């Protein structure tokens, strides 16, 4: 078993809450992403699982075994760090087997495992090079190989692609996902980049200010954000969230049909808004993105984004008529929590 479970796990740094008491189950064989802005608690969570930091409260189970007070070496997992942490004076091969040497694995075992990971990651021709002779992508593969050579079923990754350029990051995302599926690894992956989360994850754990906002598949979180924070953090561009004044959008005369009584905000994805309706709005800005454009409009005192295809040109100040389906709307209460919508009449 390679599942990971947190039961009431929290972390304090003095009086600062780095992670509020959290319950979380990470299924074995899944690619789970801890996602959120800087300072939200995602790296703290990863380090607690790894045993690099000790929990202030709660218990951590790995494979059904309580490892809360166990050192990292006894948790049967591997870790890939953000800065790769390669030894500059060692060759690629020596960097990869360093951990096996520390654990006093036999020369034959070291050689066999090294050959397997070199072939798996396409590093055979680079085995004698030093880290300074490698590109960023190659260094990332070496760091990953060093984790995989331990042949554990759990691999923790702390923003491993953040030092790569955009094109290489996209390529490495595909490689990492394919590798995880091929080996059946349980991967816990930390990132602030939602594109990485959406493209790779089976399960996304969205954190904010030391607490879990929502847990679900990328599709679930995108389609049904549990909070205003989730609605605004997930999606490029993010969901437009508009304040309500009673039944109407604030500052306007447009009434929202079927608004739940507890709702104080209404939200909608840009791709669910069109320019062929009867909701009066004024364009404030337009961004040309190539295949489509993002048009930002104002309804009363609130802003809404519209994603449109084609080569239409819009100017600030231009009046338009928007449209959307009532079924595409999302509602939130004054605390920022999701409120289920009523059936429009």
Secondary structure as UniProt FT lines:
FT   STRAND          4..13
FT   TURN            14..15
FT   STRAND          16..26
FT   TURN            28..29
FT   STRAND          31..35
FT   TURN            38..39
FT   HELIX           42..50
FT   STRAND          57..62
FT   TURN            63..64
FT   STRAND          65..66
FT   TURN            68..69
FT   HELIX           72..74
FT   STRAND          78..80
FT   TURN            82..83
FT   TURN            88..89
FT   HELIX           92..102
FT   TURN            103..104
FT   HELIX           107..120
FT   TURN            121..122
FT   HELIX           124..126
FT   TURN            127..128
FT   HELIX           131..133
FT   HELIX           136..148
FT   TURN            149..150
FT   STRAND          154..158
FT   TURN            160..163
FT   HELIX           166..183
FT   STRAND          186..191
FT   HELIX           194..200
FT   STRAND          203..208
FT   TURN            209..210
FT   STRAND          211..216
FT   HELIX           218..223
FT   HELIX           228..233
FT   TURN            235..238
FT   STRAND          240..245
FT   TURN            246..247
FT   STRAND          248..249
FT   TURN            250..251
FT   TURN            257..258
FT   TURN            261..262
FT   STRAND          265..268
FT   HELIX           270..272
FT   STRAND          274..288
FT   STRAND          292..299
FT   TURN            300..301
FT   STRAND          302..309
FT   TURN            316..317
FT   STRAND          319..323
FT   HELIX           326..328
FT   STRAND          330..332
FT   TURN            334..335
FT   STRAND          337..339
//
